[in-house]
Amino acid sequence: MTGRAAPEPHGDGSGSWATSYTARRAMQANRRVDTQPELRLRSELHRLGLRYRRDHRLQLGDLRTRPDVVFTRARVAVFLDGCFWHGCPEHGELPQANSEYWTAKIERNRRRDARIDAVLRAHGWLPVHVWEHEDPAVAAAEVRRVVIARPAHE
């Protein structure tokens, strides 16, 4: 264990998103970048001969966003959406504990995603969303098709 004090359990009705110390630690262990689905998709994109930027920050007016994969010349921003965090209709199951919080959280994520997509489009970008459960080879082929079809911007 490191020298940091362990966080207190939050299943005490204090309004925290975590209902227990274990749940909190599991959620904190989720990576923001370089997840396994992301690595698989990027590997397939590279195998198809595509070159891209990863986790590249885009500043579009007041909006800052970091798509998972960015094709700057084609202005294509690829987001690899986790089934839980983005409310996948096939696999997005909410936890039973603290379900009110999680329902609102996922809805906020969806509204944020829609706003980011609208701003990207308004600035000439094409947002592409891939679910984490999708076959990486199929998703990469679709991304390739989209990127090739877009005119290059310098």
Summary of the structure (lengths in Angstrom):
residues: 154
radius of gyration: 17.9
end to end distance: 49.2
largest distance: 54.7
contacts: 392
relative contact order: 0.17
helix: 40%
strand: 15%
